Amino acid sequence: MGKQSNSHNDSSETVLGWKFVIIVGVLSTIFLSFFYLAMSQEPDYMPGAQRKAQQQKELAQHEQSSAASDVIEHNPQQ
């Protein structure tokens, strides 16, 4: 009689163990996904992002000034 209750406890412990493993796996995947997304998106206040924004701003200003000079060369007002 003791043998049956012991095997019943083992099977329920095994089922609980697998449920625990699955739950931990799902929660770990969610956490690591958020962590990856947080690390891949560089915030605006980081020095690398500030340099990139400054370079884009300078490039846009350079393109605008070169486009304006092209318009002036092609359409003289004299």
PAMIRO-206225 format. One record per residue: residue number from 1; x, y, z of N, C-alpha, C, CB in turn; residue in three letters. Coordinates in nm, 4 decimals. Atoms other than C-alpha are relative to their C-alpha. Glycine has a CB too. Example, Ala and Ser with C-alpha at 12.3 -4.5 7.8 and 13.67 -1.06 7.14 Angstrom:
2
[1; [0.0890; -0.1190; 0.0000]; [1.2300; -0.4500; 0.7800]; [0.0900; 0.1200; 0.0000]; [-0.0992; 0.0027; 0.1246]; ALA]
[2; [-0.0820; -0.1190; -0.0060]; [1.3670; -0.1060; 0.7140]; [-0.0770; 0.1090; 0.0730]; [0.0414; 0.0462; -0.1415]; SER]
END
This chain:
78
[1; [0.0811; -0.1176; 0.0000]; [0.0000; 0.0000; 0.0000]; [0.0872; 0.1265; 0.0000]; [-0.0932; -0.0016; 0.1196]; MET]
[2; [-0.0909; -0.1128; -0.0015]; [0.2887; 0.2389; 0.0709]; [0.0642; 0.0212; -0.1358]; [0.1063; -0.0197; 0.1053]; GLY]
[3; [-0.0613; -0.0088; 0.1314]; [0.4286; 0.1611; -0.2733]; [-0.0855; 0.0831; -0.0965]; [0.0224; -0.1400; -0.0565]; LYS]
[4; [0.0879; -0.0721; 0.0917]; [0.1258; 0.3027; -0.4561]; [0.0010; 0.1507; 0.0284]; [-0.1430; -0.0545; 0.0101]; GLN]
[5; [0.0004; -0.1427; -0.0317]; [0.1220; 0.6342; -0.2718]; [0.1343; 0.0639; -0.0364]; [-0.0309; 0.0218; 0.1495]; SER]
[6; [-0.1313; -0.0513; 0.0346]; [0.4970; 0.6732; -0.3311]; [0.0106; 0.0247; -0.1503]; [0.1086; -0.0971; 0.0458]; ASN]
[7; [-0.0063; -0.0185; 0.1452]; [0.4657; 0.6251; -0.7093]; [-0.0935; 0.1134; -0.0429]; [-0.0372; -0.1315; -0.0735]; SER]
[8; [0.0919; -0.1103; 0.0304]; [0.1686; 0.8646; -0.7145]; [0.0673; 0.1340; 0.0302]; [-0.1317; -0.0140; 0.0814]; HIS]
[9; [-0.0720; -0.1225; -0.0344]; [0.3813; 1.1311; -0.5403]; [0.1080; 0.0300; -0.1027]; [0.0618; -0.0114; 0.1395]; ASN]
[10; [-0.1055; -0.0199; 0.0989]; [0.6640; 1.0794; -0.7897]; [-0.0567; 0.0560; -0.1305]; [0.0734; -0.1319; -0.0266]; ASP]
[11; [0.0573; -0.0473; 0.1264]; [0.4376; 1.1307; -1.0917]; [-0.0522; 0.1422; 0.0140]; [-0.1131; -0.0931; -0.0463]; SER]
[12; [0.0489; -0.1370; -0.0160]; [0.2750; 1.4438; -0.9481]; [0.1170; 0.0971; 0.0142]; [-0.0934; 0.0103; 0.1225]; SER]
[13; [-0.1183; -0.0846; -0.0092]; [0.6184; 1.5835; -0.8605]; [0.0625; 0.0208; -0.1372]; [0.1022; -0.0611; 0.0958]; GLU]
[14; [-0.0544; -0.0121; 0.1350]; [0.7337; 1.5139; -1.2168]; [-0.0828; 0.0978; -0.0822]; [0.0045; -0.1372; -0.0690]; THR]
[15; [0.0877; -0.0917; 0.0730]; [0.4315; 1.6945; -1.3617]; [0.0214; 0.1426; 0.0487]; [-0.1482; -0.0409; 0.0164]; VAL]
[16; [-0.0243; -0.1338; -0.0539]; [0.4861; 1.9900; -1.1279]; [0.1374; 0.0517; -0.0428]; [-0.0108; -0.0013; 0.1535]; LEU]
[17; [-0.1341; -0.0394; 0.0442]; [0.8551; 1.9922; -1.2222]; [-0.0011; 0.0486; -0.1441]; [0.0973; -0.1167; 0.0146]; GLY]
[18; [0.0073; -0.0412; 0.1399]; [0.7770; 2.0120; -1.5964]; [-0.0775; 0.1296; -0.0154]; [-0.0642; -0.1093; -0.0843]; TRP]
[19; [0.0756; -0.1260; 0.0046]; [0.5182; 2.2843; -1.5388]; [0.0890; 0.1161; 0.0437]; [-0.1262; -0.0081; 0.0902]; LYS]
[20; [-0.0916; -0.1031; -0.0490]; [0.7765; 2.4798; -1.3417]; [0.1037; 0.0355; -0.1062]; [0.0699; -0.0469; 0.1287]; PHE]
[21; [-0.1005; -0.0236; 0.1042]; [1.0356; 2.4376; -1.6181]; [-0.0602; 0.0804; -0.1152]; [0.0568; -0.1341; -0.0523]; VAL]
[22; [0.0654; -0.0716; 0.1095]; [0.7882; 2.5561; -1.8833]; [-0.0281; 0.1446; 0.0382]; [-0.1301; -0.0701; -0.0394]; ILE]
[23; [0.0288; -0.1360; -0.0461]; [0.6820; 2.8583; -1.6764]; [0.1275; 0.0831; 0.0060]; [-0.0677; -0.0028; 0.1379]; ILE]
[24; [-0.1277; -0.0717; -0.0083]; [1.0430; 2.9564; -1.6095]; [0.0521; 0.0306; -0.1403]; [0.1045; -0.0828; 0.0795]; VAL]
[25; [-0.0449; -0.0220; 0.1379]; [1.1249; 2.9157; -1.9792]; [-0.0756; 0.1140; -0.0671]; [-0.0165; -0.1275; -0.0815]; GLY]
[26; [0.0810; -0.1062; 0.0598]; [0.8367; 3.1398; -2.0882]; [0.0356; 0.1351; 0.0608]; [-0.1501; -0.0290; 0.0189]; VAL]
[27; [-0.0342; -0.1267; -0.0655]; [0.9163; 3.4081; -1.8301]; [0.1406; 0.0469; -0.0386]; [-0.0103; -0.0148; 0.1525]; LEU]
[28; [-0.1362; -0.0364; 0.0409]; [1.2860; 3.3993; -1.9210]; [0.0015; 0.0535; -0.1421]; [0.0939; -0.1206; 0.0114]; SER]
[29; [0.0060; -0.0463; 0.1387]; [1.2046; 3.4367; -2.2901]; [-0.0580; 0.1403; -0.0077]; [-0.0835; -0.0962; -0.0853]; THR]
[30; [0.0602; -0.1337; -0.0011]; [0.9811; 3.7371; -2.2212]; [0.0995; 0.1025; 0.0526]; [-0.1283; 0.0014; 0.0858]; ILE]
[31; [-0.0964; -0.0927; -0.0584]; [1.2426; 3.9007; -1.9996]; [0.1154; 0.0276; -0.0954]; [0.0533; -0.0551; 0.1318]; PHE]
[32; [-0.1137; -0.0190; 0.0897]; [1.5269; 3.8421; -2.2440]; [-0.0404; 0.0752; -0.1265]; [0.0613; -0.1347; -0.0368]; LEU]
[33; [0.0477; -0.0759; 0.1166]; [1.3160; 3.9754; -2.5321]; [-0.0056; 0.1486; 0.0313]; [-0.1389; -0.0497; -0.0444]; SER]
[34; [0.0028; -0.1400; -0.0396]; [1.2501; 4.2995; -2.3453]; [0.1410; 0.0553; 0.0195]; [-0.0809; 0.0167; 0.1280]; PHE]
[35; [-0.1379; -0.0432; -0.0223]; [1.6160; 4.3185; -2.2459]; [0.0704; 0.0257; -0.1333]; [0.0772; -0.1057; 0.0819]; PHE]
[36; [-0.0616; -0.0177; 0.1320]; [1.7283; 4.2722; -2.6078]; [-0.0519; 0.1270; -0.0666]; [-0.0276; -0.1225; -0.0899]; TYR]
[37; [0.0559; -0.1196; 0.0615]; [1.4891; 4.5404; -2.7300]; [0.0509; 0.1270; 0.0675]; [-0.1517; -0.0045; 0.0055]; LEU]
[38; [-0.0500; -0.1168; -0.0727]; [1.6044; 4.7803; -2.4582]; [0.1458; 0.0293; -0.0366]; [-0.0131; -0.0220; 0.1518]; ALA]
[39; [-0.1416; -0.0210; 0.0305]; [1.9702; 4.7273; -2.5446]; [0.0219; 0.0357; -0.1466]; [0.0801; -0.1244; 0.0351]; MET]
[40; [-0.0200; -0.0289; 0.1421]; [1.9242; 4.7487; -2.9212]; [-0.0454; 0.1409; -0.0366]; [-0.0745; -0.1017; -0.0849]; SER]
[41; [0.0458; -0.1360; 0.0253]; [1.7455; 5.0861; -2.9048]; [0.0810; 0.0956; 0.0864]; [-0.1523; 0.0143; 0.0288]; GLN]
[42; [-0.0861; -0.0902; -0.0756]; [2.0015; 5.3486; -2.8067]; [-0.0763; 0.1280; 0.0343]; [0.1286; 0.0330; -0.0799]; GLU]
[43; [0.0747; -0.1202; -0.0392]; [1.8441; 5.6341; -2.6052]; [0.0630; 0.1271; -0.0558]; [-0.0084; 0.0094; 0.1520]; PRO]
[44; [-0.0458; -0.1271; 0.0560]; [1.8733; 5.9938; -2.7243]; [0.1114; 0.0646; 0.0814]; [-0.1155; 0.0954; -0.0105]; ASP]
[45; [-0.0980; -0.0678; -0.0856]; [2.0860; 6.0989; -2.4277]; [0.1381; -0.0673; -0.0012]; [-0.0521; 0.0053; 0.1424]; TYR]
[46; [-0.1300; 0.0672; 0.0060]; [2.3659; 5.8519; -2.5043]; [0.0927; 0.0753; -0.0959]; [-0.0164; -0.1484; -0.0449]; MET]
[47; [-0.0927; -0.0758; 0.0857]; [2.6816; 6.0071; -2.6588]; [-0.0018; -0.0457; -0.1458]; [0.1408; -0.0120; 0.0541]; PRO]
[48; [0.0029; 0.0491; 0.1374]; [2.6659; 5.7831; -2.9668]; [-0.1211; 0.0511; -0.0753]; [0.0014; -0.1512; -0.0018]; GLY]
[49; [0.1217; -0.0495; 0.0644]; [2.3090; 5.8883; -3.0410]; [0.0095; 0.1507; -0.0238]; [-0.1239; -0.0328; 0.0859]; ALA]
[50; [-0.0153; -0.1440; 0.0179]; [2.3977; 6.2553; -2.9913]; [0.0920; 0.0299; -0.1186]; [0.0553; 0.0647; 0.1284]; GLN]
[51; [-0.0898; -0.0178; 0.1146]; [2.6886; 6.2257; -3.2372]; [-0.0723; -0.0293; -0.1312]; [0.1234; -0.0910; 0.0137]; ARG]
[52; [0.0736; 0.0369; 0.1206]; [2.4645; 6.0517; -3.4897]; [-0.1000; 0.1088; -0.0376]; [-0.0723; -0.1340; 0.0201]; LYS]
[53; [0.0966; -0.1063; 0.0267]; [2.1969; 6.3218; -3.4558]; [0.0709; 0.1243; -0.0525]; [-0.0801; 0.0337; 0.1272]; ALA]
[54; [-0.0768; -0.1169; 0.0446]; [2.4603; 6.5949; -3.4966]; [0.0474; -0.0193; -0.1441]; [0.1213; 0.0247; 0.0936]; GLN]
[55; [-0.0448; 0.0274; 0.1367]; [2.5994; 6.4277; -3.8110]; [-0.1155; 0.0101; -0.0987]; [0.0641; -0.1388; -0.0085]; GLN]
[56; [0.1151; -0.0085; 0.0885]; [2.2516; 6.3955; -3.9603]; [-0.0433; 0.1454; -0.0192]; [-0.1161; -0.0832; 0.0555]; GLN]
[57; [0.0368; -0.1406; 0.0089]; [2.1798; 6.7603; -3.8821]; [0.0963; 0.0738; -0.0934]; [-0.0003; 0.0650; 0.1401]; LYS]
[58; [-0.0991; -0.0640; 0.0864]; [2.5049; 6.8728; -4.0481]; [-0.0191; -0.0428; -0.1450]; [0.1422; -0.0338; 0.0469]; GLU]
[59; [0.0224; 0.0497; 0.1350]; [2.4339; 6.6529; -4.3507]; [-0.1226; 0.0662; -0.0621]; [-0.0166; -0.1524; 0.0012]; LEU]
[60; [0.1216; -0.0642; 0.0504]; [2.0829; 6.7979; -4.3865]; [0.0266; 0.1463; -0.0330]; [-0.1140; -0.0115; 0.1028]; ALA]
[61; [-0.0327; -0.1397; 0.0269]; [2.2182; 7.1531; -4.3621]; [0.0863; 0.0116; -0.1255]; [0.0723; 0.0626; 0.1205]; GLN]
[62; [-0.0873; -0.0015; 0.1178]; [2.4856; 7.0750; -4.6216]; [-0.0819; -0.0248; -0.1266]; [0.1120; -0.1064; 0.0133]; HIS]
[63; [0.0838; 0.0286; 0.1167]; [2.2259; 6.9272; -4.8590]; [-0.0888; 0.1199; -0.0333]; [-0.0867; -0.1251; 0.0250]; GLU]
[64; [0.0847; -0.1167; 0.0251]; [1.9993; 7.2304; -4.8144]; [0.0804; 0.1131; -0.0622]; [-0.0658; 0.0476; 0.1299]; GLN]
[65; [-0.0808; -0.1090; 0.0539]; [2.2817; 7.4749; -4.8814]; [0.0444; -0.0311; -0.1423]; [0.1220; 0.0257; 0.0892]; SER]
[66; [-0.0389; 0.0344; 0.1366]; [2.3973; 7.2840; -5.1897]; [-0.1199; 0.0064; -0.0936]; [0.0630; -0.1397; -0.0045]; SER]
[67; [0.1200; -0.0099; 0.0821]; [2.0386; 7.2638; -5.3192]; [-0.0339; 0.1465; -0.0262]; [-0.1184; -0.0715; 0.0681]; ALA]
[68; [0.0275; -0.1427; 0.0170]; [1.9945; 7.6384; -5.2635]; [0.0992; 0.0617; -0.0981]; [0.0062; 0.0733; 0.1357]; ALA]
[69; [-0.0991; -0.0549; 0.0930]; [2.3180; 7.7159; -5.4497]; [-0.0272; -0.0492; -0.1419]; [0.1431; -0.0388; 0.0437]; SER]
[70; [0.0365; 0.0503; 0.1325]; [2.2043; 7.4954; -5.7407]; [-0.1151; 0.0809; -0.0582]; [-0.0380; -0.1489; 0.0071]; ASP]
[71; [0.1142; -0.0785; 0.0459]; [1.8775; 7.6906; -5.7630]; [0.0461; 0.1382; -0.0430]; [-0.1070; 0.0108; 0.1101]; VAL]
[72; [-0.0508; -0.1318; 0.0320]; [2.0645; 8.0217; -5.7640]; [0.0787; -0.0044; -0.1308]; [0.0877; 0.0533; 0.1143]; ILE]
[73; [-0.0800; 0.0108; 0.1231]; [2.3030; 7.9023; -6.0401]; [-0.0890; -0.0181; -0.1222]; [0.0988; -0.1172; 0.0102]; GLU]
[74; [0.0850; 0.0283; 0.1141]; [2.0202; 7.7803; -6.2645]; [-0.1001; 0.1113; -0.0287]; [-0.0729; -0.1285; 0.0224]; HIS]
[75; [0.0983; -0.1071; 0.0175]; [1.7895; 8.0792; -6.2140]; [0.0614; 0.1357; 0.0384]; [-0.1266; -0.0283; 0.0854]; ASN]
[76; [-0.0558; -0.1318; -0.0376]; [1.9919; 8.4016; -6.2199]; [-0.1086; 0.1063; -0.0090]; [0.1206; 0.0383; -0.0919]; PRO]
[77; [0.1032; -0.1040; -0.0092]; [1.7838; 8.7051; -6.1306]; [0.0397; 0.1266; -0.0764]; [-0.0269; 0.0344; 0.1467]; GLN]
[78; [-0.0456; -0.1207; 0.0702]; [1.9737; 8.9499; -6.3567]; [-0.0637; 0.0146; -0.1337]; [0.1483; -0.0010; -0.0163]; GLN]
END
